[in-house]
Amino acid sequence: MSEMSNLESYPPVFRNLNSADPQIAERKNSMEDIQDSAPVPVVDFQCLSPDNLGEACKDWGIFRLVNHGIPTSLLSKLEDHARKLFSLSFESKQALLTSPYMSYFWGTPALTPSGAALRGALNMNCLEGLNVPLSQLPQFQPEDPVLDCFRLLLEEYGSHLSRIATTLFEAMAKNLNLAPKQSESKLAESTGFIRVYRYPPSGEAWGMMAHTDSSVLSIVNQDQVGGLEIFKDNRWFLVNPIPNTLLVHIGDVMQAISNDEYISVEHRVRVKKEEERFSICYFVFPANGSVIRSSKYKPFTYADFQEQVQKDTKTLGYKVGLQRFKLNADMID
């Protein structure tokens, strides 16, 4: 496996982000400058406070997790191996990372259930990524030693994240006074997958357009470059990176489970600095066939939700999300 540190490692469309291309210039001019950083609440995993956890989920939809128990050495190794893989030429990544166990995509975070990029979104996202369904990862036996080492690191990381997500969800279910039948199978470890993202250096561009996550919970490990922004109180705020912390996002499904007590946080990524940004994200969902029942929404499974999101992305160019399942919701064209 030979590495590259030049423009050839990026998809061709990303190689001129700092040029005088009129479309790029227009996009930059439309980006307002965000200065204020968000005082994102902190939750201590080792001594979970139901009150602090509930307030963070209700008021913010996002919190910083400290004392999560993941070794810093594992996080460093993961980032190092991700950098090695992404530094391969664009053509090499397309040829090497094609299996359902670890697939390469770019230009959009919207993927089909098989892991292929879902084309149809209105705007190009300046990112490339790896999609890794954790339940299938043990079947992945790559011949390349760097790829095989990365697989082992992802398996170890995935086991930590599964532990964290399960513990947090159980605490949230208790906080919401959910009956066992209401919370049963609403978070299934087997559905967990990891996305590893690389955002190219750019004068200024959107790495990921504004959206909410479709998951129950999302757990994000971002590097120190920064660029994540969240929408709260009708304005955007920066979420500055802090070493050795994770960011936990409430997803759409968790909002529905909570009868809108918890909020699925709207967020985006701005690529602004002259250096690459990396993030490693974990998403987990309800078990297949598990029906979400809520006084605010029509009953739905995650498969129903995913199908609707993909349909809207193809036909409208963007995700509508929970609004589609609201009781007595206005029709959306």
Stockholm file with secondary structure:
# STOCKHOLM 1.0

chainA/1-333         MSEMSNLESYPPVFRNLNSADPQIAERKNSMEDIQDSAPVPVVDFQCLSPDNLGEACKDWGIFRLVNHGIPTSLLSKLEDHARKLFSLSFESKQALLTSPYMSYFWGTPALTPSGAALRGALNMNCLEGLNVPLSQLPQFQPEDPVLDCFRLLLEEYGSHLSRIATTLFEAMAKNLNLAPKQSESKLAESTGFIRVYRYPPSGEAWGMMAHTDSSVLSIVNQDQVGGLEIFKDNRWFLVNPIPNTLLVHIGDVMQAISNDEYISVEHRVRVKKEEERFSICYFVFPANGSVIRSSKYKPFTYADFQEQVQKDTKTLGYKVGLQRFKLNADMID
#=GR chainA/1-333 SS CCCCCSGGGSCGGGTTTTSCCHHHHHHHHTCCCCCCBCCCCEEEGGGCCHHHHHHHHHHTSEEEEESCCCCHHHHHHHHHHHHHHHTSCHHHHHHHSEETTEEEEESCSCBCTTSCBCCCCSSCCSCEEEEEEGGGGGGCCCSSHHHHHHHHHHHHHHHHHHHHHHHHHHHHHHHTTCCHHHHTTSSEEEEEEEEEEEECCCSSEEEEEEECCCSSEEEEEECTTCCEEEEETTEEEECCCCTTCEEEEECHHHHHHTTTSSCCCCEEEEECSSSCEEEEEEEEECCTTCEECCSSBCCEEHHHHHHHHHHHHHHTSSCCGGGGGBTTCCCCC
#=GC SS_cons         CCCCCSGGGSCGGGTTTTSCCHHHHHHHHTCCCCCCBCCCCEEEGGGCCHHHHHHHHHHTSEEEEESCCCCHHHHHHHHHHHHHHHTSCHHHHHHHSEETTEEEEESCSCBCTTSCBCCCCSSCCSCEEEEEEGGGGGGCCCSSHHHHHHHHHHHHHHHHHHHHHHHHHHHHHHHTTCCHHHHTTSSEEEEEEEEEEEECCCSSEEEEEEECCCSSEEEEEECTTCCEEEEETTEEEECCCCTTCEEEEECHHHHHHTTTSSCCCCEEEEECSSSCEEEEEEEEECCTTCEECCSSBCCEEHHHHHHHHHHHHHHTSSCCGGGGGBTTCCCCC
//
